[in-house]
Structure formats: structure tokens, C-alpha cells
Amino acid sequence: MSDIAKKRPEFRNINALTDLPSYRLPAAGWVSILHRVSGALMFLLLPFVIWLFDTSLKSELSFDRLKDVFNAGGLWGIPGVFWKLVALALIWALLHHLIAGLRHLWMDLSHDAVSKSFGTKSATFTLVAGTLITLALGAKLFGLY
């Protein structure tokens, strides 16, 4: 046995104010966190979705009022742009959650082919595809085309 003891690794507590801002989260980490955020956002906006669905199907008059809420505002004195932003947040949440969920299913079904590079590429694809589709649908929602 050796007289020199092997030095044990030292662990220290992190300081949230100094250490966390310098930590660079990989793309897969962002997708994982945003997958949870999008799920929570969809859950929290569920009453809004039910209200939208109910109002749009009641009658032609209620559908026209709903269109007015999105165009001119007026519901509870909140401008229409706010309601469009809420709808855009819901669109992003649905798209991101769907794409990230499909990514997770693919990794579960083909776990032999999953590697670090595949995780990085699929996470980057998830972030880019969700953002681009949301921007395209947001442009349509705000009447840019």
C-alpha cells in the first residue's frame, strides 16, 4: 500500500448569483426545461382554450364578438393585442410541447441509436422548428400576410 494518500475531490456549494449566470446550458437542457414550461403553460391556459372553443361554437354572433375581442379588444378593458399575445403563447406551447414530445418518443423507441450528437442535433431542431413555426403562425395571427 502506498504511503501517499490519493487526494479526494473537493466539492463546494454553488453561489446562485455568481456561478449560475456563467453556466452554459446545452440545447437538450433548454428543450427539457421548456418542455416542462410549455406543459405548465398549456395547463394554465386551459380555461382560456375552453372559453375560446365554447364562444366560437355558440353562434355566429358570439363568433363575431370573439373576433372583435382579438381585433379591437374590449373584453374586460384589455386590448386585443394582449389576447393575441396570449394566443401566440399558447401556439408556442402547443408546438414546442408536440415537437419535444415527439423527440422524446423517438429517443425512447430507438435508444440504441441515441448519442450525444443526436441529442444535440434533435434539441437544436426542436428549438428552431418550434420557434420558426410559431413566428409564421404569429405573423398570420397579427395579420402580416
C-alpha positions as CSV (number, residue, x, y, z in Angstrom):
1,M,0.0,0.0,0.0
2,S,1.3,3.4,-0.8
3,D,2.2,5.9,1.9
4,I,0.8,8.8,-0.2
5,A,-3.0,9.0,0.0
6,K,-4.9,9.9,-3.1
7,K,-6.4,13.3,-2.8
8,R,-10.2,13.2,-2.7
9,P,-12.1,15.6,-4.9
10,E,-13.4,18.8,-3.3
11,F,-17.0,19.9,-3.7
12,R,-18.2,23.3,-2.9
13,N,-21.7,24.8,-2.8
14,I,-22.5,27.0,-5.7
15,N,-23.4,30.6,-5.4
16,A,-26.6,31.3,-7.5
17,L,-25.6,34.9,-8.1
18,T,-22.1,34.3,-9.4
19,D,-22.0,30.7,-10.7
20,L,-25.3,30.2,-12.4
21,P,-25.1,33.2,-14.9
22,S,-21.8,31.8,-16.2
23,Y,-23.1,28.2,-16.6
24,R,-23.9,27.4,-20.3
25,L,-26.9,25.1,-20.5
26,P,-26.7,22.7,-23.5
27,A,-29.6,22.7,-26.1
28,A,-31.0,19.5,-24.7
29,G,-31.2,21.1,-21.3
30,W,-33.1,24.1,-22.7
31,V,-35.5,21.7,-24.5
32,S,-36.1,19.8,-21.3
33,I,-36.8,22.9,-19.3
34,L,-39.0,24.5,-22.0
35,H,-40.9,21.2,-22.4
36,R,-41.9,21.5,-18.7
37,V,-42.7,25.2,-19.1
38,S,-44.9,24.6,-22.2
39,G,-46.8,21.8,-20.4
40,A,-47.5,24.1,-17.4
41,L,-48.5,26.9,-19.8
42,M,-50.9,24.7,-21.6
43,F,-52.4,23.6,-18.3
44,L,-52.7,27.2,-17.0
45,L,-54.3,28.4,-20.3
46,L,-56.8,25.5,-20.4
47,P,-59.7,27.7,-19.2
48,F,-58.8,30.2,-21.9
49,V,-58.9,27.5,-24.6
50,I,-62.2,26.1,-23.3
51,W,-63.6,29.6,-23.4
52,L,-62.4,30.2,-26.9
53,F,-63.8,26.9,-28.1
54,D,-67.1,27.5,-26.4
55,T,-67.5,31.0,-27.6
56,S,-66.6,30.2,-31.2
57,L,-69.2,27.4,-31.4
58,K,-72.2,29.0,-29.6
59,S,-73.5,31.1,-32.5
60,E,-72.4,33.3,-35.4
61,L,-72.9,36.3,-33.2
62,S,-70.7,35.0,-30.4
63,F,-68.0,34.1,-33.0
64,D,-68.1,37.7,-34.4
65,R,-67.8,39.0,-30.8
66,L,-64.8,36.7,-30.3
67,K,-63.2,38.1,-33.5
68,D,-63.8,41.6,-32.2
69,V,-62.0,40.8,-28.9
70,F,-58.9,39.7,-30.8
71,N,-59.1,42.7,-33.3
72,A,-60.2,45.6,-31.2
73,G,-60.1,44.3,-27.6
74,G,-62.8,45.3,-25.2
75,L,-63.0,42.1,-23.1
76,W,-62.6,43.4,-19.5
77,G,-61.0,46.5,-21.0
78,I,-57.9,44.6,-22.2
79,P,-56.6,45.5,-25.7
80,G,-56.8,42.9,-28.5
81,V,-53.0,42.8,-28.8
82,F,-52.8,41.2,-25.3
83,W,-55.3,38.5,-26.3
84,K,-53.3,37.8,-29.5
85,L,-50.1,37.5,-27.4
86,V,-51.8,35.1,-25.1
87,A,-52.9,33.0,-28.1
88,L,-49.4,33.2,-29.5
89,A,-48.0,31.9,-26.2
90,L,-50.5,29.1,-26.4
91,I,-49.4,28.3,-30.0
92,W,-45.8,28.2,-29.0
93,A,-46.5,26.0,-26.0
94,L,-48.5,23.5,-28.2
95,L,-45.9,23.4,-30.9
96,H,-42.9,23.1,-28.6
97,H,-44.5,20.5,-26.4
98,L,-45.5,18.5,-29.5
99,I,-42.1,18.6,-31.2
100,A,-40.2,17.9,-27.9
101,G,-42.6,15.1,-27.1
102,L,-42.0,13.5,-30.5
103,R,-38.3,13.9,-29.9
104,H,-38.6,12.1,-26.5
105,L,-40.7,9.3,-28.1
106,W,-38.1,8.8,-30.8
107,M,-35.4,8.6,-28.3
108,D,-37.4,6.1,-26.2
109,L,-38.2,3.9,-29.3
110,S,-34.7,3.9,-30.7
111,H,-32.5,4.1,-27.7
112,D,-29.7,2.1,-29.3
113,A,-29.2,4.9,-31.9
114,V,-29.2,7.8,-29.4
115,S,-25.9,9.5,-28.9
116,K,-24.8,12.8,-27.6
117,S,-24.6,14.3,-31.1
118,F,-28.1,13.1,-31.9
119,G,-29.3,14.7,-28.7
120,T,-27.7,18.0,-29.6
121,K,-29.0,17.9,-33.2
122,S,-32.5,16.9,-32.2
123,A,-32.7,19.5,-29.4
124,T,-31.5,22.2,-31.8
125,F,-34.1,21.1,-34.4
126,T,-36.8,21.2,-31.7
127,L,-35.9,24.8,-30.7
128,V,-35.5,26.1,-34.2
129,A,-38.6,24.4,-35.7
130,G,-40.8,25.4,-32.8
131,T,-39.7,29.0,-33.0
132,L,-40.0,29.3,-36.8
133,I,-43.4,27.7,-36.9
134,T,-44.6,30.0,-34.1
135,L,-43.2,33.0,-35.9
136,A,-45.0,32.0,-39.1
137,L,-48.3,31.5,-37.3
138,G,-47.8,34.6,-35.2
139,A,-47.4,36.6,-38.4
140,K,-50.7,35.2,-39.6
141,L,-52.3,35.9,-36.3
142,F,-51.2,39.6,-36.4
143,G,-52.3,40.0,-40.0
144,L,-48.9,40.3,-41.6
145,Y,-49.9,38.0,-44.5
